[in-house]
Amino acid sequence: MSNEIDLNKLATESKVVAAGRPAKQPDGALNPPIALNSTFHEGGPIGYGRYGNETWSALEDAISTLEGGKTLLLSSGMAAISAVFSLLPEGSVVVAANNGYQGTTTLLKKLHESEKLKVRFVNLANTDETVAAIPGAQMLYLESPLNPLLEIIDLPKLIAAGKAAGCGVAVDNTLATPLLQNPLALGADIVIHSVTKYLSGHSDLILGSLSTNDSALYNRLEQSRRYGGAIAGPFEAWIALRGVRTFALRMQRSQENALELATRLSKDGRVAKVRYPGLPTDAYHQMAKSFMKGFGAMISFDVNGTVDQVDLMCNSSRLITNATSLGGVESIWERRRRWATESASVPENLIRFSVGIENVDDLWADIEHAFTAAKIK
């Protein structure tokens, strides 16, 4: 009888601990080594350090187990996104969000302006508008929840509509993570992650990933990585895999904190609007419940204050960090419209809040302190 466990039979909380381990053997290592090689003896499956790495493979195996498709590791989330669009012939039509992650939107605008791609920017939260834009497109690029407005899109319906039209479907799953939704199981072709965020979880590396259960598509993406050169470092891959081990626990605590803080903020007169799909009063609550296994750890809220006051509020926090990332163990917030590339549909006074694993009452005390320091009443 084999002593190797069948990962497919495990719950996700167990998969994050068990996946990507070396095979069991006497005195064998529990963790994979950091493989520092650019050159390999002839005759093996890797060939060269730009084509593969044992440490990459361990992390790729772990993410594959979580997402249900074969995974490629890349140097950043934007490298992963760029690799997806690199597959499209010049002049291809892409349907994508007009108010999603600003890195993706900015890249697509540049590709559209240079006429390398024709991009139909739509409100993905408007299902009818999105479906109407699909005919004639080569790719439907989805993101849910949308960053930073946290709108939930109808992933099952839009993926089905894209596939019915013969359109490739890619989904950025960074904010939801495979703990909350699995786009490949819903029929998507590619799932994208900024591994920098929740999967690694400690704000100490930059990585991205692509997962697919289409072997031909995987080969095309691998060729894009191989000859585009957007390869990961083995140190970063090893650190990220270590972060994956606590992923489920981190997400559980962060979600619990997010729901509590969103509830308190929704009752606070200093806040004009709270955007969090976990709130029963949120416009996207029922949509999220219909296919997601949780509501995530991101909150966005509009402050009843001027731009200067909101900036001061973000700068006045002592426990919460004013920065432009998300998904780490520490809580991070920022006024999103401080970035020139952010969508104009995002309110000037909106704070995007990545809720960490700290004590929730300490976080609330810090929010109160920031409100007071900014003289927001």
Salt bridges, closest charged atoms under 4 A:
GLU60 OE2 - ARG225 NH1 2.91
GLU67 OE2 - HIS193 NE2 2.65
ASP189 OD1 - LYS163 NZ 2.88
GLU222 OE2 - ARG226 NE 3.01
GLU260 OE2 - ARG264 NE 2.70
ASP268 OD2 - ARG270 NH2 2.67
ASP302 OD2 - ARG275 NH2 2.85
ASP311 OD1 - ARG335 NE 2.73
GLU334 OE2 - ARG336 NH1 2.49
GLU334 OE1 - ARG338 NH2 2.80
GLU334 OE2 - ARG352 NH2 3.23
GLU342 OE1 - ARG336 NE 2.82
GLU348 OE1 - ARG335 NH1 2.91
GLU348 OE2 - ARG337 NH2 3.24
ASP361 OD1 - ARG264 NH2 2.91
GLU368 OE1 - ARG270 NH2 2.78
